[in-house]
Amino acid sequence: MIILTNKDTGLEIGTITETQLQFLVDQLEEESPTDTDYWLNRAELEIFKENGADPDLVALLEKGMGEAEDMEVSWARR
């Protein structure tokens, strides 16, 4: 199980699949090979949609972002 957390609020956003995680890894910049967090904004979510993101992943990220324009999200395997 892969858990996403909003690092700004500390709240768990939900779980994602390995395929959804790989999409995030492919789309977002990693600072190191062990990086497990990403900064996202609403424009990137639109790009995700254009690039064929799983609608459930986008919905989860939008929910986690709430009313904010951006967020830092982290993931962990449990």
N, C-alpha and C positions, 0 to 999 in steps of 0.2 A: 504494500500500500504506500502511495506517495501522498504526503500531506502538504498542501500549500498554506502558507501563513502570510498575512499582511504584516510586514515588519514595522510599519508605522504605528499600527494599533495593537499589535501582538495577538490579534484574533486569528484563529484558524479559519481559512476560507473554505476548505473542503479537500476532497481527494481527487487525484487525477490518475490516468493510466500511464503506462510506460510510453505508449505512442504519443500521448499528449505532452509528456515531459520531453520527449525527443523533439517534438515540434518547437517547444520553447527554447531548447538548447540550440536548435538549428537557426532560429529566428533572432535570438538575442545575444548580446555581447557578453562573453565570459572574461573575467579578469585573470583567471587561472584555471587549470584543469580541475581543481577541486571546488570551484565556485558553485555555490548553491543559492545565490540570490540574484535577482534582476530588478532593474528599475523599469517601470512601464508607464505609459501615458495613454490617453484616449486615442490619439492619432495612431499609435502602434497597434491598438486593438482593431482599428479600421484596416490597417495593413494586414494584420493576421487574417481578417475575414477575406480580403482580396487574395491572400496566399493560400486559401483553402483550409483554414483552421477548423477544427472540430467545433461546431456550434456550442456544444456543452462546455468546452474549455473557455470559449469567449464569454459565455454567460456567467461562468464561475468567476472569471477575472473581473467582469463588470460588476458583479455582486460584491466582490471583495473590495473593489475600488470605491463603491458607494457614490457619494456626491463629490469626491475628490477628483482632481484632474490627473493625478498620477499617484503611484504608490511603489514601494519596494516590496517585492514578494520573495519569499524564500521557500525552498522545498526540502523535505527530508523523507527518507524511507523509514517506515515503521513496520 
